[in-house]
Amino acid sequence: MSVEIYTKLIFLVGLSFTSFGLLTYTRIPRTYSNKLFGALSLGFALWSFSWFFMLVYTQNDSVALFWARMLNFGAIWIPILYSHWLLSLLGLQIRRRMLIICGYSISLIFSLFAFTPLFIKGVHPIFLFPVWPDPGMLYLWFIGVSYIGVVGAAIALVAHKFSGLSRSERYLMLYVLGFGGGATNFFAMYNLSIITPTGLFLGALGVLVAPYFFAYSALRYGLMNVKIIFTEAFAALLVLILVARSLTSETNTDLTVNILTLASVTVFVYLLVKSVIREVEQREKIESLAAELSSANEELKKLDAAKSEFISIAGHQLRTPLTVIKGYTSMVLEGSFGKIPDSIKESLNRVLIASTTLAKLVTDLLDLSRIESGKIRYEFKEVKLEDIIHGVLQELEETAKVKNIPLIYKNENAADSRMIGDFDKLHEVVINIVDNAIKYSEHGSVELVLRKLGPGNSQRLALSVKDSGIGVKPEDIPKLFGKFVRSENAKRIRPDGMGLGLYIVKRIVEDHKGHVRVESEGVGKGSTFSVELPALS
């Protein structure tokens, strides 16, 4: 690589650093670490442009000396800005405040001597470069204190925390490599034979990719809107190149072509940048909404847990008095405490029906609470389904009498109705279905039929409950077993229901390795609920 090509490339590096620095201040949120990133980029930009002008004015030693000193003036502030930014990204800027204060104090002291012979005393040719800074007596102290001392301390702190860093934070260690290219310049300034012309060029070339390496690492670490910075920096660089090409056109034809190309590319990069900004804004909006949704979801989970706990406590507190009311009312009606007048019987029947309905609601709420919390428990043992059916019919007998709805039970071929199940939970299944059949029927009867289906070891007990009630719309059937779901007809006839019974029925039946379904020919034509459970062969 020739010095001329290298000079042009270092100018592009300066443009890149300037773009990153300015765009960091104007395009991304002005957080503490982002401001430091912008300042660091501008420090590198000053260093790069000074290097460029030093190589341009090789024929005038005094001008070249000025830019050599300006180059090193920028270099004085880079170590502390780099270290400060590195510590801020790890959240150590408060704990390591003294290191940062010392670093800025040291940089301020050295900057006072940056334009004196004590720091840079002249320029001289070296290898392929026509001019190179000649260090003064303070320069070696600068290298030792700022680069080795301050930067070394910051790197040591990062290395100390390395094992505890997350994957993204470990990308911070890559920034150490950004100083590798510049470090080779120190050998050349002291004419050490350890560095060769090829090594010097390779080291210097590392500086050329530094801005893109920094930006890439920053993107991986998570600086916001770095994608916009990349796009705008690329667009600005492309437009600048085309402007320079237009200004150096040799013929009118070239000028026309270059201007048209510049206009077309300008429109293209404008649309490109606008598209990228829109994409980033949309992504950030989606991320913000997702964070809000996640927070709301956590709150809902807490509320749901509180609701379940309340239902559980309230249910347990209500169940005991309701059981007592049901028990004593039933005993009074049966004459256990002596004969009672017929006029009182009707009122006691209403009390019994109301307490039975309320007890069923409490049971449903408790079951719902256990299902949602994953605490529902079963006591599986050998039971007879027919015994459960008889118990339910006896329990709902008075309810059916009040509405003048006959309860008809048929056992077609299930003389042996044994199965493995939880007696109380299966009782809830049957009472929920039969109670609904009575509740939503104004006339006719409720017919229960028990059958045994299938051969040998795969036999199933099938209970069907047919009513002549309000029926179900075809479109409502798929969602009828959902939680808190009720058909419009059901809400109209019984607005006091909660839509929990069938949800609990489905869950209990499925936990018994069975299934439940409903059939109806339509509104006003009744419905048939069927439950199938594994039989004990």
N, C-alpha and C positions, 0 to 999 in steps of 0.2 A: 504494500500500500504506500503511495506517495504522500508527502506532506500536504500537497494541495488537496487531495481527496480527503485526507484526515481533517484538514481545516474546515472543509465544507460540512463534514459529518458532525464535527463538534459544534458548529453553528446550529445544526438541526437539533442536536441534543439540548442546546440552550432554549430553543423554541419549545421543545417538548416539555422541559422542566417549567418554563414560564406558563405554558398552557395548563399543566397540572396544578401549579400553584394558584393561578387566578381562578380557574374553574372550581378548585376546592373551596375557595372563599365565596364564590357566587352561586354554586349549584347544589352543594350539599349542606346539610344542617351544620351550623357553626358550633360544633361541640369542641370541647377542650382539645381532644386529640386531633380532630380535623384541622383546627387552626395551626397546630404544630406541624402537621403534615404539609399544609400550604406554605408555612414559613420555611420548612426544610427544602421544599421544591424550589422556592425562590432563591434560597441560598445556593443551591446547586446551579440554578440558572445564572446567577451572578458569576459564579466560578467558571461556568462553561463559556459564557460570552467573553469574559476576560481572557480566557485561554485562546479563544478564537482571535480576538484583536491582537494579542501578543504575537501570534503566528502570522498575522497579516502585516504588521508593521516591523518586519524583520530588518528593514534597511535603516530604521531610525532607532538607535539604541535607547534614547531617552524616552521615546513613546513606548517602546517595547518594555522598558523597565517599569513605567507607570502601570501598564496592564499586567505585568508580572506581579507587581505588588497588590493590584486590585484582585487578581486571581487568588492570592494567598490571604487577602482580607476576607474574601468569601469563605476560603477554606478554614479560617479561624473559627467561624460560627457554626460550621457544619457538625463537628463532633458533639457539641452540647445540644444542638437542636435535635440531632439524631438520637442521642441518649435520652433526652427529655421526652421525646415522642415515644420511644421504645418503652420507657417506664410508665408513661400515661396509658398506653394500650394494655399494660398488665395491672393497672390500678395501683402502682407503687409510687406515684408522684408525691403523695402526701408523706408517706413513711420515709421516703428518701429525699426529703426537701433539702437537706443540707448538701447532699451530693449535687443537686441541681443548682443551688445557689453558688456553690464553689465553682461549678463548671461555667456558669455565666460570668462570674467575677474574673476567672482566669481568662476567658475569651475577651472580656472587656479590656483587661490589662494588655494582652498581646495585640489587640486591635489598635491601641494607642501607638504602638511601635511598628504597625504594618507598613507604613510608607517611609520608614527610615532604614538606613544601612544596617542597623542592628538586627533587622528582621530579613530583608532582602537587600543585598549590597550591590547587585548588578545582574546582568544576563550574559550568558556565554553559549556557544554552540555545543551540542552534544549529539553524537550519533548522526541521525538523519535530520534532526531538528536544528534549524539555524539559530534559534534562541532558546534558552532555558534558564529559569531562575537560579541565581547564585545565592545560597542561604547565608544569612548573617549569624552572629554569635547566639542570638536568642532562638534561632529556628529549631535547633536541636532540643532546647528546653520545651518549645511548643509541641514538638512531636512526642516527647516523653510524657509531658503533663496532660495535654489535651487528648491526643489519640490513644496513647497507651494507658494513661491514668483514668481519665473520665470515661472514655468509651470502653476500656477494659473493665472498669468497675460495673458499668451497666450490663455488659455482656455476661459478666460473672453472676450478676443477680438473676438474669434470665436463665443461665445454665443451672443455677441453684434450684430454680423453680421448674426446670424442664420436665422432670418426671411427673409433676402434678398438673402440667398444662393439658388443656384439651387439644384435640387434633388440630383445630383451627389456630389455636394460640402457638402451636409449635412452628407454624409457618413464619412466626416472628424471627426465629433463628436464621432464616434465609437472608434477612437483611444484613447479617454480618458479612456475607459474601459481597455485598455492594461496596464494601471498603477495600476489597482485595485488589481491584484494579488500580485504585488511587494509591495504594500503599507502595506499589512498585516505583512510583515517581520519587519517593524519598531516597531510594538507593541511587537513582540517577543524579539527584541534586548534590550528592556527596561523592560522585564519581567512583562509586564502588563497583568493582569488577564482577560482583555477584550477579549483576543484571546485564543482559546482552541487548543489542538493538531489537532483535526479534521478541525477546521477553518484554522489553519496554512497550513495543507496539501492541503485543497481546494484552498487556496490563492496561494500557490506555484504551484499547478496544472494549475492555470490560466496562469502562465508564460510558461508552456509547449506548450500551443496552441498559444502563442503570435506571433511567426513568421508567422504562417499560417493565423492568424487573420489579421496581418498587411498586408501581401501580398494579401489576399482576398479583404480587404478594398482598397488597392492601385489599384487592378484590377478594382474594381467598380468605382474608381475615374478616372481611365484612364491612369495609367502609361503604356507606350508602351512596348510591348513584355513581359509582366509579364507572359503570357502563356508559353513562352520559359523558363523563370526562374523556374516556377513550374515544368515543365517537366524535366529540367536538374537537379534541386535539388532532385527530386524524383529518377531520374536515378542514380545520384551519391550516394544517401543514400542506394539504393537497392544494388548497386555494393559493397559498403563498408561493408554492412552486410554479403554479400556472401563471401567477402575476409576474414572477421573475422571468418566466419564459416569454411572456408577452413583451416585457420591457426590453428584452434582448433580441427581439425579432430583427432579422437582417433585411427582409423584403416586406413589401406591403401585403403580399399573399400570405406569408408566414404570420404577419400581424393579424390579418383578418381571421385566419384559421385559429390562431391562438386565442383571440378574443371570443370567438364563437364557442370554442372549447371551454374557456373560462366561464362564460355565461351558462352553458349547459351544465357544467360540473357544479357551479354555485347553486343552481336550482336543485340539482340532485342531492347535494349535501344538506341543503336546507330541509328538504323533505325527509332525508334520512335522519337528521338530528331531531326533527319534530316527531317523527315516528318513534324513535328510541325514547324520547322524553315521555311521550304518551304511554308507551309500554311500561316504563319504569313507574310512572305515576299510578297506572292501573294495578301493577303488581304490589306497590306499597299500599294502595287502598285495599286490595284483597287481603294482604297480610294483616292490615289493621282490623278489617272486619273479622278475619279469622281469629285474631287475638281477642276481640270483643266477644265473639261467639263462644270461644273457649272459656272465657271468664264467666259469661252468662250461664254456660252449661254447668260449670262448677257450682255456681250459686243454686241452680235448679236441683243439682244432686243433693246439696245440703238441705234445701227446702223439702225435697222428696224424702230424705232420711228423717227429717223432723216430723213430716206428716205421717210416715209409717210408724214412728215411735209414739206419736200422739194417738193414732188409731189403735195401736196395740194396747197402750195403757187404758184408754177410754173403753175399749172393748172388754178388757178383763174386769174393769170396774162395773160395767153394765151387766155382764153375763150373770153374775151371782144373784142380784136382785130379781132379774127376769126369770131365772130358774125357780126361785122361790115363789114368785107370783104365779107362774104356770103351774107349779106343783100344788100349791094350796087351792088355787081356783079349780083345778081338776078334781082334787079331793072333795071340795064342797059340792061340785056338780054330781059326783058319784055318790053323795050321801054319807061320806065318812064322818061328818060332823052333825048328822041328823037330817031330817027331811027339810027341804026349803020350798017356799012358795014358787009356783010356776012363773009368777011375775018377775021374780029375781033371777030365775034361770036364764032368761033371755039376756039380761044385762051381764051376767057372769060369762055366758058364751061369748059375748062381744069382747069381754076382758081377756078371755082365753085366746081368742083369734088374734087380737091385737098384740098380746104378749108373745104369741108364737111367731107372728110376722116380724116383730121387733127382734126377737131372739135370733131368727134366721138372718136378719140384716146384720146384726152384730157378728154372727158367725162368719158371714161373707166378708165383712171388713177385716176380721182377724185373719182369715185365710189369705186375703189379698196382701195384708201386711207381711205375712210369712212368705208368700210366694215372691214378693218383690225383694225381700231381704235375703232370700235363699235359705230360710230357716224352716220351711215346711217339712214336717216329719211324718212318716207313716209307720204304723205298727202292723206289718203284714202277718197275717195268720189265716187259718182256714175259716171261712165264713160261708153262710148260705145266703145267696142273693134273695131268695124268696122270703126269708125271715126279715130282711131289711125292707122289702116291699110291703109286707104285712104291717110292720111297725110304722112306716110312712102313712099307709092308708088309715090306720087307726088314729094317727096324730092329726091328719087333715080331715077327718070325718066330719067334725063340727063345722069347719070352714066350708066344706062342700054342701052340707045341709042348709046352711044359711043362704047359699045361692041357688039351692035346689038343683045341684049338679050331681047326678049319680056317679059314683066311682065303681067301675067295673074292672075286675081282675080275672085274667085267664092264664092258666099255665098249660100250654099246649103239649109239650113233650119234655119239659125240664123238671122231671120228678127229682132228679139229683141236681141241685143248683149250687153245689159246692164250688168254691173258687178260693184263690189266695188273694187277700186284699185287706184293706184297713176298714173295719166295720163302720166307724164314725164318718170317715171321708166318703164312703160309698152311700151312706145314709144321706149325706149332704147332696150328692149327685141326684139321687132319686127324689128327695123332697123338693129340690130346686125345680126339677122338670115338672113334677106333678103339681106343685104349687102354682107354677106359671100357667099350666093348663087350666086350672080352676080359675085363676085370677083373670085370665083373658077370655073366658067363656061366659056368655050371658044365658046360654040355653044349651040343650043337648046333654051330652055326657062326656066323661073322660074315661077312656078305655086303656087298660094296661095289659100287655100281652108278653109273656115270657116264653122264649123258645130256646132250644138247643140246636146249634148249627154245626155242620162240619163233621168229618169222620175222626175216629180214634183220638190220637194225642193232640190233634189240632182243633178240638171242639171249642165252640165259643157260646157263651150265654148272651142272648140278644133280648133286650127289653125295649119294647116300643110303647110310647105314650101318645095316644091319638086323642085330639080334642076337636071340638066344633066351634072354635073361637074365631078370633079376628084374622087368622092366617098371616102369611108373610109374602111381601113382594119378592119376585125372583131376584131383583137386583140387591135386595137386602140380605139374602141368605148367606153370601160369602163373608159378610162382616158381622153376622149376628153373634158370633162367639168372641168378639173383641171386648176389650176392657172399656167400661163406661159407654157401651154402644147399645142403643135402643132404637127400634123402628118408630116411624112417625105415628103409626096407629097405636103402638104401645104407649107412647108418651101422651097421646090424647086420652086414652082410656084410664091409664094409671100414671098420672104425672109424678107420683111419689117414688117411683122406682129409681134405681141407680145404675142398672145395666151391668151388674157384677156377677150375678148368679151363673149365667151361661159361660162366662169367661172362666170362672172357677170350676164349673162342671167339666169343661174341655181339658183344663190342666190336670185335674184329678184322674179323669178317665185315661188320658195319655200316660200319666205316671203309672197307671195300672196296665200299661201295654195294650190299651184298647182304643176305640175311636167312637166319636159321636157325630151324628149328622141330623139335619132337619129337612123335611120335605113338605111342600105346601103347593096347592094348586092355585093359590093367589089370595088376595084380600077377601075376607069374609068366608073363606072355604075351609077354615081349620088348618091344622098342621099336625105332623107326626114327628116326634123326636125319637131317634133310635140310638141305643147305646149297646155296643158289643164289647164283651170282656172275655179274657181267656178262662175257660172252664177247667176245673180240676177233674182229670179223667181217672 
